[in-house]
Amino acid sequence: MNIRKKIKFFSLFVLSLLLLVSAEWVSLWSNRSVFIDKVITKIEFKGNINTSSDDILELMDMRPGMQLSQGLLNADMRALFVSGFFYHIDIQGEADGDGVKILVVIKERPRIKDIDFIGADEVFPSDLRDKIPLKENEVITPKKVTLSKEVILKKYRDEGFFLAYVRFETEPVNPETNTVKVKFIIDEGEEIPVSKINIFGNSEIDTYDIQGIMDLKESGIIESGVFKESAFESDKQKIAGYLKSRGYVDAELSNEGTNWEIRWENPLKKDKRVVIVNFKIIEGEQYFYNGYSTSHDLTIAPNGMPQFLNKENNPVGTPKEEWSPVYPTKFLEDQYEFAPADVGQVFDESKFQKDRASINEAYSAKGYLFAQVIPRRKVIELSDGSLSRYENCEKRGSADAVSDCNEEYNRLNVAKLRKIYEEEPELRGKKFIHVDFTIRENNLAFIENIIIKGNKKTQDRVIRRELLFKPGDLFNSTLVNRSRERIFNLGYFKEVNFNMRPGSDETKMNLIIELVEQPTGTVSMGGGYGTITGFSIFTQLGENNLNGSGQQITGRVEFGPIRRYLQISWTEPWFMDKPWSLTLSAFYSSRTLYVGATSITENNNQGIKEVASYERSGVGVSAGLGHRFLINWTHFHRYSPSFFASTRPTSLVSDQVLAEVDRGWQFRSQLTNGIAYDSRDNVFNSTQGFNLIFSVDNVGQFLGGESHFDQFSPILEYYHTWFDYTFFGLIRKNALRRWRVVQQFRTSSVFTFERTPKYKNQDKERIPYIQVQDRLFLGGYESLRGWFFDDKYYPDEWKDGASSRVLFTSELRFPIEPSLLWFVIFFDAGAMYEQINRAVGERKEFFKNYDNLVRAQRYSEPVETYLYENYNSYGQKLPESPLVVNDPGNLVLSSKNLSMSNFRFSWGFGLRIQIPVLPLRLYFAQRIRYTGVEDRPFGLYPDNNSFQFVFGIGDMRF
């Protein structure tokens, strides 16, 4: 009985224990035998604050419905630890019927809320923040902290601060958010100057020439000479490259003698440290050029076809005589910088590398990215014995040997070498390099994957839609290069780099796009000035990459004594993820218009004049669509309804303006259609390419309103780089390649043709079809520098505006600092024209009878008219008769009048200062006139040949 009671008691105890186990969460590691092989019914998480349960589950292989195994448990535990998000993990289990519920208990590593750089004065904190592996909203790990300190120290070493010290600190963890603020406390130390640069081992190349191509400089009065380790490493490459370009193909820098060391400037005082830099050069022999030979590799594959020739032109079964390479040999030879006439010149290794790269570039443009250019060099000594070996081919033992010898004689330019041997004895004994290029065309390359890196804000789709290719397309280097330019021209990135990696097989490659983002929001205040628009101040807010979507939103408020303006606009560059842009905007404007000056004294030449003016106010909206097609083309369409009113006329305005004021608010309806082509390499600082825009504005007519005309506006810009400050490679300094001398050629014209309303009768004399505000002006900073919009050398008709305008300009820009400052020499030309049908009423009679009126004046007052036509009020000779200048026959828009004699010209020089918030333009402009003389087509105005100072704030050119 006692035994039965004990057994019963023991059974109840075991049962209770099992119930207790089944009712509580227990660690799976210590109770594996209870739960292994059971089905997982549920997975829960505990302790996670910043990492969502879904994100943790993605790290694991366990899923409800799976059978729990020891391998699955081990793998998930390992995966959670490897993620680096957690410093404590416990996977627990609880019985759930016949299955098991899983509870993952974690303790997260704190995430970074903010990163501060204390003491970073000489290096921008943003540069450090971009480069270190520790990032905001990511977890802290000891490895990331160590790597971040190393990155910061390397950055300071690159900048010349070898004594910098970095300490890492954290503030207390916020228990509610499990976040922490971290600080890098930096002691920058001092920059260490270069006291001496020693160059050893160069016997033929002058030390001064080598120092000229280096970035490192000795400290002195002009040069700060700060030592930078990155500059030291790049200088090693530059020195070797420079020597090779001078023919020393085997030149290198010795590892034993090339180094740098920090010393005390004065070992006794020990008050200042300096760096001693040593470069030990091994020059080797100088080599000379002996020509190229180019051929395709026609090695036969087992199927009897050429193994390395393209398969597209040479399918299996193509007869040997019909085998066709992608490029014939003659085409490739035309790409080389080295020419056959250059035999005997110094062998420039850099030129050789360019020639080799030019072949690769040509093949890449056709999709043959895997094409190989295999150079084989043959060195010939310029000696009588070496040349005689090829000159006596008939002494070879066999016919084949004689044939091979004759082929080498021609290929190796032996006849030219013999001539050099005879005429240039100083080259005897020198070695000449002949290069045989063998080309293997191989397979076409297809893009397998496009991988984008570095875009933290900008969405992938914003970048991908600028690409002119997609995965699966044939690789085309032209499209790849243009795509890189398009991404950079978005303005979202300060660096855009394309790199290539091998794909899954020999026909595929992966394209890696590496980006460095820059701020895209703008908050700016500044001012602008123009001869016509006057001075104004503005505030502009904008975001060019709204939420990383590429959308743009801007608001601008401008105020000045002549112009007041308010505008807000929004643009979606890819509407519905199609290459269509949508722009919506609204504006309010108010502008004071000056419409000529009237003499208020009896003497018309020296009298006091009062300016007539009035205000023109407007409010309106616009909606525009644009569509990009092909590679560089866009067509655009915009509808702009608006209301305008003229107010506050002065006493001397014309009757036409007064009538306009009386009419009050008027409706204007405008439809714009256009097409554009843009191949500029950089829209922010163009150095090459075209920008063409042609637009047609239909105002009124079928659209209604009071204004009725068509306006045609062609614009053409062309940018050409003449050279950079290496002066075609004479100066061996890569940094100078950014200093490009660029010339801009630009023409901008507007042709306005009066039309009639379609829905109503409109009195043209009372309500002109082309109103005062639609007239065009010429002069000032906006169009013709050095001239005023009411210049005394203009026809009187121009001073009240015209309906058509033709402008030309050319600027030659010399960079002083290529991202900030340029010296500019310019030439401007402009003219304005009228439609004869604009002359109505009394003006029409004046136009028709002008010749009779001039003839009558010359007959009735010959002396006074002669003096008026030839001399001004100061007795100075006039360049042209005012009666001829004002001849309406010369002012009408016609092919005959589009001549240089009707244009006004200026030239000058100045500075372009590209400060982001406040771009400044400072010019000195001189008016010049067309003489028509062949040897001196331009001359000065005899009564005014001084330079006019032209000042502009903001880029408001025509």
Stockholm file with secondary structure:
# STOCKHOLM 1.0

chainA/1-958         MNIRKKIKFFSLFVLSLLLLVSAEWVSLWSNRSVFIDKVITKIEFKGNINTSSDDILELMDMRPGMQLSQGLLNADMRALFVSGFFYHIDIQGEADGDGVKILVVIKERPRIKDIDFIGADEVFPSDLRDKIPLKENEVITPKKVTLSKEVILKKYRDEGFFLAYVRFETEPVNPETNTVKVKFIIDEGEEIPVSKINIFGNSEIDTYDIQGIMDLKESGIIESGVFKESAFESDKQKIAGYLKSRGYVDAELSNEGTNWEIRWENPLKKDKRVVIVNFKIIEGEQYFYNGYSTSHDLTIAPNGMPQFLNKENNPVGTPKEEWSPVYPTKFLEDQYEFAPADVGQVFDESKFQKDRASINEAYSAKGYLFAQVIPRRKVIELSDGSLSRYENCEKRGSADAVSDCNEEYNRLNVAKLRKIYEEEPELRGKKFIHVDFTIRENNLAFIENIIIKGNKKTQDRVIRRELLFKPGDLFNSTLVNRSRERIFNLGYFKEVNFNMRPGSDETKMNLIIELVEQPTGTVSMGGGYGTITGFSIFTQLGENNLNGSGQQITGRVEFGPIRRYLQISWTEPWFMDKPWSLTLSAFYSSRTLYVGATSITENNNQGIKEVASYERSGVGVSAGLGHRFLINWTHFHRYSPSFFASTRPTSLVSDQVLAEVDRGWQFRSQLTNGIAYDSRDNVFNSTQGFNLIFSVDNVGQFLGGESHFDQFSPILEYYHTWFDYTFFGLIRKNALRRWRVVQQFRTSSVFTFERTPKYKNQDKERIPYIQVQDRLFLGGYESLRGWFFDDKYYPDEWKDGASSRVLFTSELRFPIEPSLLWFVIFFDAGAMYEQINRAVGERKEFFKNYDNLVRAQRYSEPVETYLYENYNSYGQKLPESPLVVNDPGNLVLSSKNLSMSNFRFSWGFGLRIQIPVLPLRLYFAQRIRYTGVEDRPFGLYPDNNSFQFVFGIGDMRF
#=GR chainA/1-958 SS CHHHHHHHHHHHHHHHHHHHHHHSCEETTTSHHHHTTCBEEEEEEESCSSSCHHHHHHHCCCCTTSBCCHHHHHHHHHHHHHTSSEEEEEEEEEEETTEEEEEEEEEECCEEEEEEEETCCSSCHHHHHHHSSCCTTSBCCHHHHHHHHHHHHHHHHHTTCTTCEEEEEECCCBTTTTEEEEEEEEECCCCCBEEEEEEESCSSSCHHHHHHTCSCCCCSSSCCCBCCHHHHHHHHHHHHHHHHHTTCTTCEECTTTCEEEEEESSTTTCCCEEEEEEEEEECCCCEEEEEEEEEECCCBCTTSSBSSSCSSSSCTTCCGGGCCCSSCHHHHHTTCSSCGGGTTSBCCHHHHHHHHHHHHHHHHHTTCTTCEEEEEEEEEECSHHHHHHHHTGGGSSSHHHHHHHHHHHHHTTHHHHHHHHHHCGGGTTCEEEEEEEEEECCCCCEEEEEEEESCSSSCHHHHHTTCSCCTTSBCCHHHHHHHHHHHHHTSSEEEEEEEEEECSSTTEEEEEEEEEECCCEEEEEEEEEETTTEEEEEEEEEEEEETTTTEEEEEEEEECSSEEEEEEEEEESSGGGSSEEEEEEEEEEEEEEEEEEEECSSCTTTCCEEEEEEEEEEEEEEEEEEEEETTTEEEEEEEEEEEEEEECCCTTCCHHHHHHHHHCSEEEEEEEEEEEEECCSCSSSCCSEEEEEEEEEEESGGGCBSCCEEEEEEEEEEEEEEEETTTTTTSCCGGGGGCEEEEEEEEEEEEEEECCCSSSCCCTTTSCSSCGGGCBCCCSTTSSTTCCTTCTTSCGGGGGCBSEEEEEEEEEEEEEETTTEEEEEEEEEEEEEBCGGGCCTHHHHHHHTHHHHHHHHHHHSHHHHHHHHHBCTTSCBCSSCHHHHTCGGGTBCSTTTCSGGGCEEEEEEEEEECCSSSCEEEEEEEEEEECCCSSCCEEEBTTBCCEEEEEEESCCCC
#=GC SS_cons         CHHHHHHHHHHHHHHHHHHHHHHSCEETTTSHHHHTTCBEEEEEEESCSSSCHHHHHHHCCCCTTSBCCHHHHHHHHHHHHHTSSEEEEEEEEEEETTEEEEEEEEEECCEEEEEEEETCCSSCHHHHHHHSSCCTTSBCCHHHHHHHHHHHHHHHHHTTCTTCEEEEEECCCBTTTTEEEEEEEEECCCCCBEEEEEEESCSSSCHHHHHHTCSCCCCSSSCCCBCCHHHHHHHHHHHHHHHHHTTCTTCEECTTTCEEEEEESSTTTCCCEEEEEEEEEECCCCEEEEEEEEEECCCBCTTSSBSSSCSSSSCTTCCGGGCCCSSCHHHHHTTCSSCGGGTTSBCCHHHHHHHHHHHHHHHHHTTCTTCEEEEEEEEEECSHHHHHHHHTGGGSSSHHHHHHHHHHHHHTTHHHHHHHHHHCGGGTTCEEEEEEEEEECCCCCEEEEEEEESCSSSCHHHHHTTCSCCTTSBCCHHHHHHHHHHHHHTSSEEEEEEEEEECSSTTEEEEEEEEEECCCEEEEEEEEEETTTEEEEEEEEEEEEETTTTEEEEEEEEECSSEEEEEEEEEESSGGGSSEEEEEEEEEEEEEEEEEEEECSSCTTTCCEEEEEEEEEEEEEEEEEEEEETTTEEEEEEEEEEEEEEECCCTTCCHHHHHHHHHCSEEEEEEEEEEEEECCSCSSSCCSEEEEEEEEEEESGGGCBSCCEEEEEEEEEEEEEEEETTTTTTSCCGGGGGCEEEEEEEEEEEEEEECCCSSSCCCTTTSCSSCGGGCBCCCSTTSSTTCCTTCTTSCGGGGGCBSEEEEEEEEEEEEEETTTEEEEEEEEEEEEEBCGGGCCTHHHHHHHTHHHHHHHHHHHSHHHHHHHHHBCTTSCBCSSCHHHHTCGGGTBCSTTTCSGGGCEEEEEEEEEECCSSSCEEEEEEEEEEECCCSSCCEEEBTTBCCEEEEEEESCCCC
//
